[in-house]
Amino acid sequence: MQLTGFNNRIALVTGAGGGIGQAVTDALLAAGSTVVACDLTAPSQPNHHHDHFHARALDVRNSVAVNNLVADVEAHIGPIDLGVNVAGVLSNTLVTETSDDAWRQVFAVNCDGVFHVSRALAQRMQARQRGVMVTVSSNAAGVPRHAMAAYAASKAAATMFTRCLGLELAPHGIRCNIVAPGSTLTPMQTGMWADDRGAERVIAGLPEQYKAGIPLRKLATPEDIAHAVLFMLSEQAGHIAMSDLYVDGGATLRA
């Protein structure tokens, strides 16, 4: 089945400088979309020069910057019909060792950033009565994680925000969904490994952290997550709204 709904559509992707965001950007370009790829530093041009690729520097914590960027894109590139929130930061400290500033920083990116971008897009999509948004959350939003309280809580907040937004926008023909990855082969994941056996340990499970292993016996790739995001954005997912799709190899044993 060929996914449709991308050709000549403008997509905004945050966190596009690497990992999942970069994979989503590449997939959207391949599907025929024009992509505005955003990160703290403007993302690099894809390996093959692409006329439909636009790089922008954006701090999603700054609502004024977000509003200005969306307005500029709409004025000079065109209407944004597809939005993907990927920007995120990790925190892996115990609650008793988490400072106020560290807590706020995680929420500022993982939750406030999703709010800022989604609100700016929703205001324009609602007026046009069309559009699709996907928030890339985490399976940690639904399963307690040792030494990851700030991260898990911020992702849970972003997940519920996206579902509530979807409820508000559904009557306008706008779909909002969540893709929740598990352990994915990105710098965020490998940065937590102490040695070259990190992948093996994650796949087997970490009983000392009360963390189950991965039944599929492999880590996700950024492309695995990007494929799920593209499905949720596509016309083939046209009757899916407010859903939370776990893409974690069965790690959460979730129904």
C-alpha positions in Angstrom: 0.0 0.0 0.0 1.3 3.4 -1.0 0.7 6.1 1.6 -0.8 9.2 0.2 -1.6 12.7 1.3 2.0 14.2 1.1 2.5 15.4 -2.4 2.7 19.2 -2.5 1.9 19.5 1.2 4.0 21.6 3.5 5.2 19.9 6.7 6.8 21.5 9.8 9.1 19.2 11.8 10.7 20.1 15.1 13.8 18.3 16.4 14.8 17.7 12.8 18.6 18.1 13.3 19.1 14.3 13.9 17.7 11.0 15.0 13.9 10.6 14.7 13.3 14.1 13.5 15.8 13.8 10.7 14.3 10.4 9.6 10.8 12.0 9.6 12.1 14.8 7.4 13.8 12.4 5.0 10.6 10.3 4.7 8.4 13.3 4.1 10.7 14.6 1.4 10.7 11.2 -0.3 6.9 11.2 -0.1 6.7 14.5 -2.0 6.2 17.0 0.8 7.9 20.4 1.2 9.6 20.2 4.7 10.4 23.1 7.0 13.0 21.3 9.3 13.6 23.1 12.6 16.0 22.6 15.5 18.0 24.8 17.9 20.6 25.1 15.1 19.2 25.0 11.5 19.4 21.4 10.3 21.8 20.5 7.5 20.7 19.9 3.9 20.0 16.2 3.2 22.7 14.2 1.6 21.1 14.9 -1.8 20.2 18.6 -2.3 16.5 19.0 -2.2 14.6 22.1 -3.4 11.7 21.3 -1.1 13.8 21.4 2.1 13.9 24.5 4.2 16.0 24.7 7.4 15.1 27.0 10.2 16.6 27.6 13.6 13.9 27.4 16.3 13.8 27.2 20.1 10.4 25.6 20.8 10.6 26.9 24.4 10.0 30.4 23.0 6.4 30.9 22.0 7.1 34.3 20.3 9.8 32.6 18.1 7.4 29.8 17.3 4.6 32.1 16.3 6.9 34.2 14.2 8.4 31.2 12.4 4.9 29.7 11.6 3.7 33.1 10.3 6.8 33.5 8.2 6.4 30.0 6.7 2.8 30.6 5.9 3.5 33.9 4.3 6.5 32.9 2.2 6.3 29.2 1.6 2.6 28.3 2.0 0.0 26.8 4.3 1.3 24.1 6.8 -0.9 21.0 6.6 1.3 18.6 8.4 3.0 19.2 11.8 5.3 16.8 13.7 6.6 17.5 17.2 9.8 15.7 17.7 12.0 18.1 19.7 12.8 16.6 23.1 15.4 16.4 25.8 16.2 13.6 28.2 16.6 13.6 31.9 17.9 10.5 33.8 18.4 11.6 37.3 16.6 10.5 40.5 13.9 12.7 41.8 15.9 13.5 44.9 18.8 14.7 42.6 16.7 16.7 40.1 17.0 20.4 40.5 14.2 22.9 39.9 16.0 24.2 36.8 16.5 20.7 35.3 12.8 19.9 35.9 11.7 23.1 34.2 14.1 22.6 31.3 12.7 19.2 30.5 9.1 20.4 30.6 10.0 23.6 28.7 11.1 21.5 25.7 9.1 18.3 25.9 5.7 19.8 27.0 5.8 23.6 26.5 7.4 23.2 23.1 4.6 20.8 22.0 2.0 23.3 23.2 3.7 26.3 21.5 4.0 24.6 18.1 0.7 22.8 18.2 -1.2 26.0 19.2 0.4 28.0 16.4 -0.5 25.4 13.8 -4.0 24.7 15.2 -4.9 28.4 14.9 -4.2 28.3 11.2 -5.4 24.7 10.5 -8.7 25.4 12.2 -9.4 28.4 9.9 -8.7 26.2 6.9 -10.6 23.2 8.3 -7.8 20.8 7.5 -4.5 19.5 8.8 -2.8 16.7 10.7 -0.5 16.8 13.7 1.6 14.1 15.3 3.5 14.3 18.6 6.4 11.9 19.1 6.1 11.1 22.7 7.6 8.0 24.5 6.5 4.7 25.9 7.8 6.2 29.2 4.7 8.3 29.2 2.7 5.3 30.1 5.1 3.1 32.1 7.1 4.2 35.2 10.8 4.5 34.5 13.6 4.5 37.1 15.5 7.8 37.3 13.4 9.3 34.5 10.6 11.0 36.4 11.0 14.4 34.7 11.2 12.9 31.2 8.3 10.5 31.7 6.1 13.1 33.3 6.8 15.6 30.6 6.0 13.1 27.9 2.8 12.0 29.6 1.8 15.7 29.7 2.5 16.1 26.0 0.6 13.0 25.2 -2.5 14.1 27.1 -2.2 17.6 25.7 -2.2 16.2 22.1 -5.2 14.0 22.8 -7.1 17.0 24.2 -6.1 19.1 21.3 -7.3 16.4 19.0 -10.7 16.4 20.7 -11.0 20.1 20.1 -9.9 20.0 16.5 -11.6 16.8 15.3 -14.9 18.7 14.5 -12.9 20.8 12.2 -11.5 17.8 10.3 -8.1 18.0 11.9 -6.5 14.9 13.2 -4.0 14.8 16.2 -2.2 11.6 17.2 0.7 10.4 19.2 3.6 8.0 18.2 5.3 6.6 21.3 8.7 5.1 20.6 10.5 2.8 22.9 14.3 2.3 22.9 15.5 3.7 19.6 19.0 3.8 18.2 19.7 7.6 18.6 22.3 9.6 20.4 19.7 10.1 23.2 19.7 6.3 23.7 23.4 5.6 23.2 24.3 8.4 25.5 22.9 6.4 28.4 25.1 3.4 27.7 28.2 2.8 29.8 29.9 0.5 27.2 29.5 -1.3 23.9 27.1 -3.8 25.5 24.4 -1.2 26.0 22.2 -2.4 23.3 22.4 -6.0 24.5 21.4 -4.9 28.0 18.4 -2.9 26.9 17.2 -5.7 24.7 17.5 -8.2 27.5 15.9 -5.9 30.1 17.3 -4.2 33.1 15.8 -5.9 36.2 17.7 -3.6 38.6 15.7 -0.7 37.0 12.5 -2.7 36.8 12.6 -2.4 33.0 11.3 -5.2 30.8 13.3 -6.2 27.7 12.2 -6.0 24.1 10.3 -9.1 22.8 11.3 -8.4 19.2 15.0 -8.6 20.3 16.1 -5.5 18.6 16.2 -1.7 19.1 14.1 0.5 16.9 15.8 2.6 14.2 14.8 6.2 13.6 13.3 5.0 10.3 11.0 2.6 12.2 9.5 5.5 14.1 9.4 7.7 11.0 7.3 5.1 9.2 4.8 5.1 12.0 4.7 8.9 11.9 4.1 8.9 8.2 1.3 6.5 8.5 -0.4 8.6 11.1 0.0 11.7 8.8 -1.3 9.8 5.8 -4.8 9.7 4.2 -4.8 6.0 5.0 -5.0 7.0 8.7 -7.9 9.3 7.9 -10.2 8.0 10.6 -7.6 7.8 13.3 -7.7 10.6 15.9 -6.5 11.0 19.5 -4.7 7.7 19.3 -1.4 6.8 21.0 0.6 4.3 18.9 3.4 2.5 20.8 6.3 1.6 18.5 8.6 -0.3 21.0 8.9 -3.9 19.8 6.4 -5.0 22.5 8.6 -3.7 25.4 5.7 -2.3 27.4 3.5 -5.4 27.0 0.7 -3.0 26.4 -2.6 -3.9 24.9 
